Amino acid sequence: MIDWTAFLIVAAITWFSAMAIVAAYSFGVRLLAVAKDGGRNQSLSNAGAYACFAICGLIVLFGVVLIVPQLSEAILGFSSSH
């Protein structure tokens, strides 16, 4: 039997995470383009771009931690496998 509540939770979190990664990466690329144009706040744009890319990396790393059972147990204290 399919646990539809769990399925909907996973689908919603997956959708939200995918949108967050795409948005953060897009903002990072845009901020790098603004910095290359030589705007007023070139260093601020670079810092914002790298912060956006770091957020992308953190989201991906958290997803890997959730997928790999050994990492889930070691870092989060629970196993995602049943």
N, C-alpha and C positions, 0 to 999 in steps of 0.2 A: 504494500500500500504506500502511496506517495504522501509524504507529509507536506501538504500544500502551504502551510504557514512558513515552514522552514524554506521551502522553495521560493516563496515570494520574498522572504527576507534576503536570501542570497541574491536573487535577481535585482532587488532594489539597491543593495550595497554594491553590487557589481556595476550597475548603471551609474550610480553616484560616483564611484571611484574612477570609472572610465572618463566621465565628464570632468572630474577634478584634475586628472592627469592631462587631458587635452587642454583644458583652460589654463593650467599653470604653464604648460609648455608653450602655448600660444602667447601668453603674456611675456614669457621669457624671451622668445624670439622677437616679439615686437619691441621690447625694451632694448635688446641688443641692436636692432635696426635704428632705433632712436639715438642710441649712443654713438653709432657709426656715422650718423648724420651730423654729429658735432653740435648737438644742442647745448643749452645752458648747463644742464646738470648731467654731464656725461658720466661722471663717476657714480652718481646716484642711480642712473639708468643701468649701468653695469652691475652695481650691487643688487638692484632689484631683479635683474635678469638671472643672476647667479642664485639668488634666493628662490626664485621660481623653479629653477632647475633642481635645486636642493629639495624642494617640496615634492617634485616629481620623483626623485630618487627615494625619498622617505616613504612615499605611498607605495612604490614598487617593492621596497624592502619589507614593509609591513605585510604586503600580500604574500611575499615569499615565506615570511615567518608563519603566517596563518596556514599556508599550504603544506609546509614540511613539518611532520609531526614532532621530530626531535627538536626543532627550533621552537615550536609552540610550547613544548614541555619545559625547555630550558629557559626561555625568555618570559613567557606569559604564565607558565605554571599549569597549563592544561593541554590536553591532547585533542586535536581535531579529528582523530580517527576513532571509530567505534568498534 
